[in-house]
Amino acid sequence: MVNLKTYIVEDSPVIRENLIATLEEMVPLEVVGTAEDESSAVFWLNHHAQQCDLVIIDIFLKGGSGLGVLRSTVHARGRCKLVVFSNYATPDMRRKCLELGADKVFDKSNEIDALINYCERLAAGGSGDTHHGDLI
């Protein structure tokens, strides 16, 4: 397994820190950066996407949105996987995120285990693919 270099786009400091702690404890993962708004995330990803394996993106941010991050970085992402992790993972929102280039969409309220499993598979060299996070 390799350390999964991960960039997190989440505006809530509490959620961001808990997510980092949980992922670093459960998965061979290294957080290489964070952003709490769309413009910071887009800037970093457009200049450093080749330095990460995974980007975890919330929909609602302090400025802009996760949809804007997806829209602006999907072409610059290289091999980096884009995953949405949001409380607003409705069927319509999942569809929109996948249309904008997200690889997976996970609901914060009940799919943290699925996100962890996805990250474990990526760290093990797999594609991370399962039906979790897909359009239902």
C-alpha positions as CSV (number, residue, x, y, z in Angstrom):
1,M,0.0,0.0,0.0
2,V,1.1,3.5,-0.7
3,N,0.2,6.7,1.2
4,L,-2.7,8.2,-0.6
5,K,-1.9,11.9,-1.1
6,T,-5.2,13.6,-0.4
7,Y,-6.4,17.2,-0.7
8,I,-9.6,18.1,1.3
9,V,-12.0,20.9,0.3
10,E,-14.3,21.4,3.4
11,D,-15.3,24.7,5.0
12,S,-16.2,23.4,8.5
13,P,-13.0,23.2,10.6
14,V,-14.6,20.6,12.9
15,I,-15.7,18.3,10.1
16,R,-12.3,18.9,8.3
17,E,-10.2,18.0,11.3
18,N,-12.4,15.0,12.2
19,L,-12.3,13.7,8.6
20,I,-8.5,14.1,8.5
21,A,-8.1,12.3,11.8
22,T,-10.4,9.5,10.8
23,L,-8.9,8.9,7.4
24,E,-5.3,9.1,8.7
25,E,-6.1,6.6,11.4
26,M,-8.0,4.1,9.1
27,V,-6.2,4.5,5.7
28,P,-2.5,4.9,4.6
29,L,-3.2,8.5,3.7
30,E,-1.4,11.8,3.9
31,V,-3.3,15.1,3.6
32,V,-1.2,17.4,1.4
33,G,-3.5,20.4,1.7
34,T,-6.9,21.8,2.5
35,A,-9.2,24.6,1.3
36,E,-12.4,26.0,2.7
37,D,-13.5,27.9,-0.4
38,E,-13.8,27.3,-4.1
39,S,-11.2,29.8,-5.3
40,S,-8.5,28.5,-3.0
41,A,-9.2,24.9,-4.0
42,V,-9.3,25.7,-7.7
43,F,-6.0,27.6,-7.5
44,W,-4.2,24.8,-5.6
45,L,-5.6,22.1,-7.8
46,N,-4.8,23.9,-11.0
47,H,-1.2,24.2,-9.9
48,H,-0.6,21.0,-7.8
49,A,-3.1,18.3,-8.9
50,Q,-0.2,16.1,-10.1
51,Q,0.9,16.0,-6.4
52,C,-2.2,14.3,-5.2
53,D,-4.1,11.0,-5.7
54,L,-7.5,12.0,-4.3
55,V,-9.5,15.2,-3.7
56,I,-12.4,15.1,-1.3
57,I,-14.9,17.9,-1.9
58,D,-17.8,19.2,0.0
59,I,-20.7,20.8,-1.9
60,F,-21.3,23.9,0.3
61,L,-18.2,26.0,0.9
62,K,-17.4,29.4,2.5
63,G,-17.2,30.9,-0.9
64,G,-18.4,29.3,-4.1
65,S,-19.2,25.6,-4.1
66,G,-17.9,22.1,-4.7
67,L,-19.7,22.1,-8.0
68,G,-17.5,25.0,-9.0
69,V,-14.4,23.1,-7.9
70,L,-15.4,20.1,-10.0
71,R,-16.3,22.3,-13.0
72,S,-13.0,24.2,-12.8
73,T,-10.6,21.4,-12.1
74,V,-11.9,18.3,-13.9
75,H,-9.5,18.9,-16.9
76,A,-6.4,19.7,-14.7
77,R,-6.8,16.7,-12.4
78,G,-4.5,14.3,-14.2
79,R,-4.7,10.9,-12.4
80,C,-6.3,12.4,-9.3
81,K,-9.6,11.0,-8.2
82,L,-12.4,13.5,-7.4
83,V,-14.8,12.5,-4.7
84,V,-17.7,14.5,-3.3
85,F,-18.5,14.0,0.4
86,S,-21.6,16.0,1.4
87,N,-24.7,16.1,3.5
88,Y,-26.5,17.0,0.3
89,A,-26.0,13.8,-1.7
90,T,-29.5,13.6,-3.1
91,P,-30.1,11.7,-6.4
92,D,-30.1,14.9,-8.4
93,M,-27.0,16.2,-6.7
94,R,-25.2,12.9,-7.2
95,R,-26.1,13.0,-10.9
96,K,-24.9,16.6,-11.2
97,C,-21.6,15.8,-9.5
98,L,-20.9,12.8,-11.7
99,E,-21.8,14.8,-14.8
100,L,-19.2,17.4,-13.7
101,G,-16.5,14.8,-13.4
102,A,-16.7,13.4,-9.9
103,D,-15.6,9.8,-9.6
104,K,-17.8,9.1,-6.6
105,V,-20.3,10.8,-4.3
106,F,-20.6,9.9,-0.7
107,D,-23.2,11.1,1.9
108,K,-21.6,12.4,5.1
109,S,-24.5,11.1,7.2
110,N,-24.3,7.5,6.3
111,E,-21.5,6.7,3.8
112,I,-18.3,7.4,5.8
113,D,-17.5,3.7,5.9
114,A,-18.0,3.5,2.1
115,L,-15.6,6.5,1.7
116,I,-13.0,4.8,3.9
117,N,-13.3,1.5,1.9
118,Y,-12.9,3.5,-1.3
119,C,-9.8,5.1,0.0
120,E,-8.4,1.8,1.2
121,R,-8.9,0.3,-2.3
122,L,-7.1,3.3,-3.9
123,A,-4.2,3.1,-1.5
124,A,-3.9,-0.6,-2.3
125,G,-3.4,0.3,-6.0
126,G,-7.0,-0.4,-7.1
127,S,-9.4,1.9,-8.9
128,G,-11.6,2.2,-5.8
129,D,-14.6,1.1,-7.9
130,T,-17.7,-0.4,-6.2
131,H,-21.3,0.6,-6.4
132,H,-21.0,2.8,-3.4
133,G,-21.1,6.5,-4.2
134,D,-22.6,5.8,-7.6
135,L,-25.9,7.2,-8.8
136,I,-28.7,5.3,-7.2
